[in-house]
């Protein structure tokens, strides 16, 4: 029998305990061991639960109990989670976590600590919830050079954008609905400002390219400024708007990365990823595109990935899972101003003809987008150029009296 401890009895932690109970026979058979939850650490009491006696409040009980072989961390955040995970590894226990913030901030150090002690530190649930992505990227695609990863990595923002696209809800109304349905937190910043997507693309980038990428190194923009007008122009263009995390190698071991709302054409597989679903497109030089799709959040999908890691840990006590990346460096990610993108620009402030002339003078030949019955603004898709150059040209436009209302990258196929 393998004894484990679960830290945190929130959405994911309670899902882990439920799933271990619900699928007990199958899990034991696949792990070749019975897996028993010995302790659940939480500050709250849950007297109504049938397993109320397992609850403890002092982490030292877990740390000092040699019978506990695996610690499952589901408290989230960085501070306490980092302390408990580190102490668990130092105490000789393998760790499974769903905590993307922790892995994005301290993954390299914790992987190194686990490696030194011949332990496992697994985090399949940290990206894409129930979607298998960490293991496929580190094992199944290991023969490839990854040429690009692009992902819709946040279910809340994808839900909001889907409501804006299909139901013509404003951003504020869609956010309020997401909060009502329990997708978005009362403080929605981590989701809508792109930080959650950023942490996840950092984890995927670290894994695919072998060096730790810190969230602070990645230019990150959320979806607060996306309007229903932008959504309509994207439709006229033949696509929609998605919050994407993108990374690709750009020579000399450097990475070109960003998180931003982007126009994406209908021909791209990610265009079909709607509602709270996540989608990750990984391109390998041998495989070509590989698409991962599914529920990126939620109690049971996330618990599914956590419990799978617990099973894997159980089967690999004496043979480490290969999951590792090296230290990062301050210049690993190129400056966002150098990333090349075509841009979408929505503008007003001049009569339509003069507006078009001004845009063409600054950007050269562009694709013009118009909406029926709208004559006080025009949108354009302008040719690809480094983002810094696109921003300088935008300023030139504004000096000509143009008011830029929308300015977004276009994710070219
Ligand atoms: N807030 C996240 C999302 C949860 O909406 O995708 C999963 O990481």
Boltz pocket constraint, residues with backbone or C-beta under 6 A from the ligand:
constraints:
  - pocket:
      binder: B
      contacts: [[A, 126], [A, 129], [A, 153], [A, 154], [A, 155], [A, 156], [A, 157], [A, 183], [A, 191], [A, 196], [A, 276], [A, 296], [A, 297], [A, 298]]
      max_distance: 6.0
